[in-house]
Amino acid sequence: MIKTPHKSFKYRSFELAYKAFAKPLMRFIIRKMNGDVEAAEEVFSQTLLAALNGYSAFEHKSSYFTWICKIALNKTADYYRELINQKSKFIAPSLELIAKIPASQLSPEEKLALDQLRISIHECLTLLPEEKRKLLYLRYWEDLTLQKIAEIMGTTERAIEGKIYRAKKELKEIILEKHPNLAYSFV
């Protein structure tokens, strides 16, 4: 009967690898994150967790350090992608909330202000290229998932995510240019 290594073997092996590569790995991540130590620490911890969870899958096709650096690069990309997603949600959810306000709950002044806001936003939306308008419409007014939009548009979810981000960014730029007073409503 073949003995399988005890689970603690995995952790002892990982601990030895950690001791050998922690400092160079942290320096690698800091360089990739342009010196942002706080963000690098977060990516470092996510990298270690992923490496620990995937340690049994390490196939020795490269050095361990190369393998963990690849994980770090993926976690760095994940970090920036999440950061972009957090910062790109400036306007569409706000517009969605505005669209759902029942007119009966508004004063005459608020109705007038909301109507002017809707007209201004519509004007800015018409300045977007057709595809970007369609993406924003499908995502925020039709409330479709990225997967469904990708199916409709014949592309990948990741591509749609990037296109929606760029559409919102362009809309924000248009709003800042055409109606700078509105920008404060969405930031």
C-alpha positions as a printed Julia matrix, in Angstrom:
187×3 Matrix{Float64}:
   0.0    0.0     0.0
   1.33   3.42   -0.99
   1.26   6.03    1.72
  -0.05   9.42    0.75
   1.71  12.41    2.27
   0.01  13.8     5.32
  -1.8   17.11    4.78
   0.68  18.9     7.03
   3.41  17.96    4.51
   1.79  20.4     2.1
   1.93  23.17    4.67
   5.53  22.39    5.72
   6.61  22.44    2.07
   4.73  25.65    1.47
   6.25  27.19    4.6
   9.76  26.41    3.34
   8.92  27.91   -0.06
   7.43  30.96    1.63
  10.57  31.56    3.67
  12.69  31.32    0.55
  10.56  33.51   -1.72
   8.55  35.95    0.42
  10.93  38.91    0.18
  11.76  38.59   -3.53
   8.07  38.01   -4.28
   7.05  41.12   -2.35
   9.69  43.19   -4.2
   8.41  41.76   -7.51
   4.81  42.73   -6.69
   5.78  46.22   -5.47
   7.6   46.82   -8.78
   4.58  45.61  -10.76
   2.32  47.93   -8.74
   4.54  50.99   -9.25
   5.61  51.19   -5.63
   2.14  51.11   -4.07
   3.08  49.13   -0.96
  -0.43  48.98    0.51
  -1.9   47.55   -2.69
   1.12  45.25   -3.07
   0.5   43.84    0.41
  -3.07  43.0    -0.55
  -1.96  41.34   -3.79
   0.81  39.54   -1.87
  -1.69  38.01    0.56
  -4.05  37.03   -2.26
  -1.1   35.49   -4.12
  -0.04  33.46   -1.1
  -3.56  32.21   -0.53
  -3.91  31.18   -4.18
  -0.46  29.54   -4.13
  -1.3   27.63   -0.97
  -4.63  26.46   -2.37
  -3.02  25.49   -5.67
   0.23  24.11   -4.28
  -0.73  20.52   -5.01
  -1.34  21.49   -8.65
   2.21  22.85   -9.09
   3.67  20.6   -11.8
   7.33  21.7   -11.67
   7.26  22.8   -15.31
   8.94  25.99  -14.13
  10.68  27.06  -10.97
   8.45  27.59   -7.98
   9.34  31.29   -7.96
   8.31  31.65  -11.62
   5.05  29.86  -10.85
   4.22  32.08   -7.87
   5.19  35.21   -9.83
   2.68  34.2   -12.51
   0.04  33.9    -9.79
   1.1   37.34   -8.53
   0.71  38.82  -12.03
  -2.8   37.37  -12.26
  -3.7   38.7    -8.81
  -2.29  42.11   -9.78
  -4.5   42.14  -12.88
  -7.48  41.1   -10.73
  -6.72  43.93   -8.3
  -6.62  46.58  -11.04
  -9.69  45.14  -12.76
 -11.65  45.37   -9.5
 -10.36  48.9    -8.94
 -11.52  49.9   -12.42
 -14.93  48.33  -11.83
 -15.35  50.16   -8.52
 -14.41  53.51  -10.07
 -16.5   53.03  -13.2
 -19.83  52.77  -11.41
 -20.21  56.53  -11.19
 -23.26  57.17  -13.3
 -25.35  54.27  -14.54
 -26.58  53.11  -11.12
 -27.4   56.74  -10.27
 -29.39  57.11  -13.48
 -31.16  53.85  -12.74
 -32.21  55.16   -9.34
 -33.38  58.45  -10.85
 -35.5   56.59  -13.39
 -37.27  54.68  -10.61
 -38.38  57.71   -8.57
 -42.18  57.9    -8.7
 -43.36  61.33   -9.83
 -45.94  61.37   -7.04
 -43.14  61.56   -4.44
 -41.61  64.71   -5.91
 -42.38  68.36   -5.36
 -43.05  70.51   -8.47
 -39.5   71.94   -8.19
 -38.0   68.44   -7.94
 -40.06  67.29  -10.94
 -38.76  70.22  -12.98
 -35.16  69.58  -11.89
 -35.49  65.86  -12.63
 -37.0   66.55  -16.05
 -34.13  68.92  -16.85
 -31.65  66.3   -15.63
 -33.25  63.6   -17.79
 -33.17  65.89  -20.83
 -29.52  66.73  -20.22
 -28.56  63.08  -19.73
 -30.5   62.08  -22.85
 -28.67  64.79  -24.79
 -25.32  63.44  -23.58
 -26.31  59.85  -24.37
 -27.16  60.82  -27.96
 -23.59  62.07  -28.36
 -22.24  58.58  -27.7
 -21.58  56.25  -30.63
 -24.46  53.86  -31.32
 -22.7   50.76  -29.94
 -21.87  52.47  -26.63
 -25.44  53.75  -26.25
 -26.73  50.25  -26.94
 -24.38  48.7   -24.35
 -25.45  51.16  -21.65
 -29.1   50.65  -22.56
 -28.84  46.85  -22.39
 -26.89  46.85  -19.14
 -28.65  49.55  -17.11
 -32.11  49.97  -18.56
 -32.79  46.42  -19.72
 -30.78  45.16  -16.71
 -29.16  42.36  -18.72
 -26.19  40.39  -17.41
 -22.78  40.7   -19.04
 -23.19  37.14  -20.28
 -26.49  37.93  -22.0
 -25.08  41.11  -23.57
 -22.05  39.13  -24.79
 -24.4   36.64  -26.45
 -26.36  39.44  -28.12
 -23.21  41.23  -29.27
 -21.41  38.03  -30.29
 -18.36  38.5   -28.08
 -17.01  37.59  -24.64
 -18.13  38.82  -21.22
 -14.7   40.29  -20.61
 -14.88  42.27  -23.86
 -18.34  43.55  -22.91
 -17.09  44.54  -19.45
 -14.33  46.62  -21.02
 -16.65  48.18  -23.58
 -19.19  49.15  -20.92
 -16.42  50.68  -18.82
 -15.23  52.73  -21.81
 -18.81  53.75  -22.66
 -19.39  55.02  -19.11
 -16.05  56.82  -19.15
 -16.91  58.51  -22.44
 -20.36  59.45  -21.14
 -18.77  60.99  -18.06
 -16.42  63.02  -20.27
 -19.37  64.24  -22.35
 -21.29  65.19  -19.22
 -18.26  67.06  -17.84
 -17.94  68.95  -21.13
 -21.61  69.67  -21.92
 -23.08  69.9   -18.41
 -20.3   70.32  -15.85
 -22.87  71.19  -13.17
 -24.32  67.67  -13.51
 -21.01  65.95  -12.9
 -21.29  66.61   -9.18
 -24.54  64.65   -9.11
 -22.8   61.46  -10.17
 -19.33  61.52   -8.67
